[in-house]
Amino acid sequence: ADYAAPVRSGVAGRGLSVALMETLIAYARMRGLKELDSHVLAENRRMLNLCRRLGFDIERVEEDYALVMSRLSLDAPMPEEKSR
């Protein structure tokens, strides 16, 4: 599954992205999806850090160096460390 979770900069840093991502991951697992992936702007360090904390693999998009691909195998358990 591919997803998008835009959050306005005015509400950044309040945990909304964390809550959205954790809910999305739980829902995708419940529905039996095997993988989530998304393109993230390479300059969006907050989102990339969040993805890493949630266990996503991050890799460059060769066709567009302004983007990176975040990918989470839903077969893998969630990291023990809570992101909040």
Secondary structure as the mmCIF struct_conf table of DSSP 4:
data_model
#
loop_
_struct_conf.conf_type_id
_struct_conf.id
_struct_conf.beg_label_comp_id
_struct_conf.beg_label_asym_id
_struct_conf.beg_label_seq_id
_struct_conf.end_label_comp_id
_struct_conf.end_label_asym_id
_struct_conf.end_label_seq_id
STRN STRN1 ASP A 2 ASP A 2
HELX_RH_3T_P HELX_RH_3T_P1 SER A 9 VAL A 11
TURN_TY1_P TURN_TY1_P1 ALA A 12 GLY A 13
BEND BEND1 ARG A 14 GLY A 15
HELX_RH_AL_P HELX_RH_AL_P1 LEU A 16 MET A 30
TURN_TY1_P TURN_TY1_P2 ARG A 31 GLY A 32
STRN STRN2 GLU A 35 LEU A 41
TURN_TY1_P TURN_TY1_P3 ALA A 42 GLU A 43
HELX_RH_AL_P HELX_RH_AL_P2 ARG A 45 ARG A 53
TURN_TY1_P TURN_TY1_P4 LEU A 54 GLY A 55
STRN STRN3 ASP A 57 ARG A 60
TURN_TY1_P TURN_TY1_P5 GLU A 62 GLU A 63
TURN_TY1_P TURN_TY1_P6 TYR A 65 ALA A 66
STRN STRN4 LEU A 67 SER A 73
TURN_TY1_P TURN_TY1_P7 LEU A 74 ASP A 75
BEND BEND2 ALA A 76 ALA A 76
HELX_LH_PP_P HELX_LH_PP_P1 PRO A 77 PRO A 79
BEND BEND3 GLU A 80 GLU A 81
#
